């Protein structure tokens, strides 16, 4: 039997006819040193060497033997090869039959391609220890090395590990061992500064960035935007990561705050960006520091033979902000306010600030080009190159900055820098810049051919003999494409593409010239052209770009497709546009308001458009409208796109989440789509969204949707307003029932509905739904309280009483009464609360204070029974009852009950009767806040004496002492005279010229006052100071014949008397003084009966 291994030599016994793994001889150890396990093996991923071999399978007809025998002290040899236009550092392995890269390297270099795009390799790989290495597949690549180009096969294995350059590639390209030696020397320089390639975030030492804001600018604070539920956890994780890295710090207050828009990255995580075009970008003073001219940078590189390209990791975030600038970059999230501690992407001044920082850091080092975070080092000789590279790395190390090792290239023969391929010979355009035109497919119909011819005519002035070349294509078009696409058309098509991609057509980028970015979208692709406007007014292209739409993107509305074209173009030409002002040309007018650099995007715009607007906010641009016929260059690329998957746009998960949420409810997305297609209004809206809105809308049913046309989108056949599903009329009642399932109120139901659904006049229908729901109305809360009605304050005490029962409290019931005028409180312990007992207590109170005009009570049985009503009627008391179940109507009594309970709780010691008496006494003598007086003073006109009165000094004793001192001072010049009745005296006369009149003392009316009868019969009262003794030796008679013997009787005229407090006062003649005579006061009439 003849086998395919008859001529195969066994690596174990050196005999032919079998493989080493089938060898029955004893296993020999490899010579020349140990063989290490590859990094692709699971047990020891830290190992640096690989031993790979293939195993035969029944259906396989080839095998590879791959060995990597390494001396422990020997360093690996590396070579830098250009693979599909990408620089790749590979370990030279002459023992490997095939060239291999890891899955991680594949994703880094070919991020836009899926692993599933790999072709089956047809072999199996094993390590030296017989462990299988998972093989993902293979791909065909273009390799280039020192002007050598070839097509080769590259294997991709699962996991992580070094890239191996095997014998299959070594047979196609010849390595420059001198260059490899240079690579070894370069590694020695790099190893001197290992800290700058660490994964941790770097921090520029010794300085902090300051953002300058107009001091007259008003702070701008925006509330946080709603984060879709599907992204909340990712946003919170990213916020936590940024906090741990000290990039952001939570704060409680900030005058400035920008909303965030989370951008989903390809690895599933999110990037949090602040929408600073609404805040600091409007008020900041733009840093005038210029970005370097591309021509100046290229002039710096003149004469260089090899090139080292350095790329920074998280470049902006390696610069700290000063204390005053941090507030301006505060972002507002659903987790609160966070303040950035480092320079952040999206601030208009960030590019100029970063450029100045890098220029200052690397100034003085010759032949170093710096454009933002892209640094290029070159020199004529290897020694000078390494010297300059060492200086750059040293300064990075001293400054505390970090580089990303995987994106750095050292001592390469050619590098791609700022859109140009730089070699020792000079500059040339990068291949993929014009690949969009070079690889454009043949047009399939007249529309595609017209678009292609429009693009060609747009550049016609730059293409020689264009009419001759295009003649077959015009002929084909004039025949309405009825003839067959033949060799003549194919030749013309290829010649035109050759002209368009010629080097003389693409101008070099010049930042001093106006930059124009033309974008357009078709139903199946997007296209863009980056151009310069020349001195003669013409536009000459710098680069072309186009790509096909994914299946999900084909379902976008026309508005979203046109927006996608702009974002695709900006990202594709980022290296030209970032930091420069440019003009975006679009043939879709709604985008001018959505993506305007001076207007805020509507909050109800779709999450996709909000994310794109945030992306564009980092650029300085002006968007203008250009009719489709004048935008033929971009239109052609969009209609002839490259069949490739996009690397710049990810389908937003929030809309997928929304669809899944609806699919679990009784009304699902499929029903919504069916109803939408059948509805005459929504079907038109959907068509307008996909194909464009007419300039005028006359149908009233369409106007609510036309007002929101920039915020509507189509997802899986359903119309969305923002993230809310537009529900067609047939499903609105059912969806309304779902939203109202838990019977929320109108406000809560509207809040819930606004999170998921929308249709015109939905809020009013929600309110009608709640009002018409019988279950909601039956279980409705109390209506809002009516305006407070105040009781009229009585004019006099004890006019209106408020009465109520308190208890059981402390084992007793209490009858509580309050006087509305004085706030006098009565409280009595009740053995029971029957009407009879209550009436008896009222009789006791009324016997002391009298009967009130009215009595207010609640509707207790005691107060509503006939016996109590009869008692009220017989005593003439108006009985007022409060509204049932409304205690506030008798609020004075309710408040008194509460006051009584609180007071008794605080009383300590004694029986309940003692506590009650003490409480009532203190309450009655305490001034009330309402009246400002004590209840006792208001009711009785006096304040009862209390223990506290003992604290006051003895006023009587003090007055008596004062009087004694006054008397002592007065009597120092006075003379005591003893006067008594029947003494003859002279009295002082104040009414005539005769100063003294004779008289006799009738009686003593006071301590120093006397009643005197004059000789003419008049009776007067005088103070002792106005009297003096008169001597009469003959005991003369008075003129009326009365003897001076003390038997005089004085009659006081009653008709001149006046009553005052129960006494009669008779005015004396001549001086206005009056005499008093005590008489009994009148007795009041009998009161009303008390029952």
C-alpha positions, 0 to 999 in steps of 0.5 A: 500500500502506497501512502503519502508519507512514504518519503517523509523523514521521521524527526525522531528516528530519522527514518522514512515512511512515517511521522514522528508521532507514529514512531515506535522508537524511543523518543529523543530530546531535541538538540541545541537547547530546550524547546519552549511551549508557545504562547498559544498554549493554555498551560504556560502562556508566558512562554516565548517560543513555539513548537508547532506541527501538523497532524494528518487527517483522513481528508487532508492531503498536506501537512506542515512541520513547525519547530522553534528550537531556542537557546535560553540565552539567545534573544529572538530576531524580529523583522517589521513587515507590511501586511495589507498596508499595516506594519507588523513586527514578527519574530523570524522563525526558520523552524516554522513551515507557515507564518502565524499570528494570534487572534488578538493581533488579527483583531487589532490589525483587521478590526473591520473583518470578522473572524468568520471571514477566515477560510479553513486552514486544512491543517491542525497544529500541535505544540511540542508537548502534543497539545493542540493549538486551536486554529481559527483559519487562514487569510490571503494577504499582501506582504511588502518588505523593502520594495519587495511585494508578494501574496502569501498565506497567514494562519490565525490561531486562537488566543494571544502570542507573538507573530511568527514569520515562517519559511513560507514567507521567507521563500517569497521575500528576502530579509535585510539582516542589516535592518534586523540588526537595526531592530535589535539595536532599537529594542535596546533603546526601548528597553531603557524606558519600560515605564512609558509602555505600561498600561496605566494612564500616564500623567504629565508632571509639573503642569496643569492645563487651564481652560479660558472662559469668558468671565461675562459668560453665564454658566450653563447647566443642563439636566441629565439625559435619559440613559436607555435601560440596556446601557445603564449598567455599562454607563455605571461601570464606565463611571466607576472605572473613570473614578478609580483612574482618577479621571473624574470625581463626583461633586454635589454642586456645579454651576456648569454641567453638560449632558452625556451621550454614551457611545457604544464601542466595538468591544461592548463597553461604552465611551462617556462623552460630554456634549460640551458644544452646549456649555464650555464651547459656547463660552470658551476663548479658543486657544489661538495656538496653531496646529502645524502645517502638514508641509512644515512637518514633511519638511522636517522629515526631509532626508530621513532614511528610516522612520519611527512612529509613536502613538500615545495612549489616551493622549488627552487624559494624560494632561491634568486640569487646574482647579478652576477649569474642572468645573467647566467640564462637569458632566451631568449623569443619572448617577449625579454630577462628575467633574473631569480632572483631566483634559477631555475630548470634545472641548474645542480648545483641547487640540490647540492645548495638547499641540502646545504641550507636545511642542514644548515637551519635544522642542529642541529635538531635530527631525521630530514631527509632532501632530497632536498625539502622532509623533514621527522621528527620523534621521539620515543615519541609524546612530542619529535616528537612535539618538533622537529616539532616545531623547524623545523617549527620555523626555516622555519618561521624565514627563510621566507620559505613556505610549501604546506599544502595539501602535508604535513602529520603530525604524521602518522603511516606510510609514503612513503618517497624516494620510501619506505614505512616507518613504526615503524617496518622498510622499505618495498617496495611501493606497486605500484612499482611492480604493473606493473608486478603484474597486467600484463594481460595474453599474447594473442599471442606468441609474448607477451608470448616470451616477458614475458618469456624473462623478467623472464629469465633476472631475472632467477638467482634470482628465484628458480626452475624457469625451473620447473615453466616455463615448461607449458609456454614453452610447450605452446610456442613450439606448436606455441600457437595452443593449448588452454591456459589452467589451467596449463599455467594460474597457471604457469603464476601466479607463475612466477608473484609471484616470480617476485614481491617477496620482495627478488627480489627488492633490496633497492635503494643505491645511491653508486651503478650504476643506470640503467634505461632500457626503451622500447616501443611497438605498444601499451605500454611503459615499464621501469625497474630501476636496480642496477648493483651489484658487480658481474656485474649482474643487480637487479631490484629496480622497474618496470613500464609500461602503455598502450598508449593512442589512440593519442600516438599509432599514434606516430612514433616509434621514438616518442614512444621510446622517450616517454618510456624514459620520462615516466620512468624518471618521474616515477622514479624521486625520485631515479634519480634526482640529481644522474648520471644514465645510460639509456638503449634503443634499438633505436639508433636515440635517442642517438643523440637526447637525448645525454647529450652533444649535442643540439637537432636539431632545426627542431625536433618535439616540442614533442621531444624538450619538452622531451629533455628539461625535461631530461636536468635536469638530469645527465645521459648517454644514451647507445644502448642495442640491443632488445634481451638484453633489454628483461625486459623493452620490456616485460613490454612494451608489457604487459602494465597496462591498465591505462591513463598516468599522465605524458604526455599531447598531445601537443596542437601545433600539434592540432592547426596546423591541425585545421589551415590546415583544414580551407584551401582548402587543408585540413589534410584529403587530405594530409593524402590520398595523403601521403598514395598513394605516393610511397615515402611518404608512405614508409617514413611513414612506416619507421617512424612508424616501424623504418628506415633501416640501409641503404637508397639507394633510392634517393627519400628517402634520403632527408627524411632520413637525417631528420629522427630524426626530422620527426613525424606522426600526424593524418596520416600526416608527419610533419617536426618539426611543418611543414606539408610535402605536397605530390606531388599531392597537392604541386601546389595547396598549392603553389598557396595558399601561393602565393595568396597575391603575396608576393616576394620570401623572404616573400613567403619562410618565410610564407611557412616555417611556415607551409609546407615543401618538398624537394627543396621547396625553389627553387620551391618558387623562380621559382613560383615568377619568373614565375608569370606574375602579380608579374613581371608586377608590379615589383619594379625598378631594383637595381640602376646601378653603379654610372657614374661620369661626367669628371671634366673639365680642365678649367672654363666655359667648360661644363654647366648644365642647367635646369628650376626650378619652378613654385616656389614663383610664378616664373620660373627660368633658372638655370645654373651651371659651372661644373668646378667652380660650378659658379651658374647662375639663372634668373627669366623667364617670360616664358620658351619658346625656344626664351626667353631661348636663349635670357637669354643665350645670356646675360650670354654668352656675359659676360662669353663666350661660353661653349664647351658643355651644358647638359640639360634634355629632356624638349621641350624647349631644344629639339626644332629645334630653340634651336638646331640651336642656339647650332649648330651656336655657336659651343656648343655640346648639351648633353641630359640626359636619359629620366625620369632619373633626376640623369643623370643631377644631378648637375643641379638638385642639383642646383635647390634644392639649389636655392629653399632652399636658397630663402626660407630662404631669408627674406625681399625684392622682389624676384629679391633682394632675388635672387641677394643676394643669388647668391652673397653669393653662388658665394663667398662661398667656395665649398666642392667639389673644396675647392674654391669659384666659383668666384675665380675659374671662375674669378681668384679673390674674389669679395669684400663683406661686410664681407671684412669690418671686416678685418683691413686696411692693406694699412695703416698698411703697410704705418705705418710700412714703415714710422717707417722703414724710420725713423730708416734708416734716423737717420743715412742718409743724404738727397741729392737733385738730379735732371736731368742734375746734374753731378754725380759719379755712383758706378761701380760694374764691374771693379776696378774703383769704381766710374764713372762720368756721368750726370743724364738724368731723375728720374725713381723712388722716389730714382732711376735715369737714368745716362749717362756715359761719354762713352755713356752707360746708367745705372739706379742706386739707390740714395745711389749709386750716389754722386754729382760731381763738374765740374767748367769748364762744361766739355763736355762728350767724345761723344761731347754732351753738358751738357745742358739737351738737350741729347736724348737717343735712346733705341734699339728696338731689345733688347726689350721684351714684358711683360704685354703690356710694352717694357723693355730695359736691361741696360748695366752693371747691369742687370737693365732694363728701362720700356716704356709703349706701348699699349697691343695687341687687341684679335681677335673677338669672335664667333657670339652669334646667 
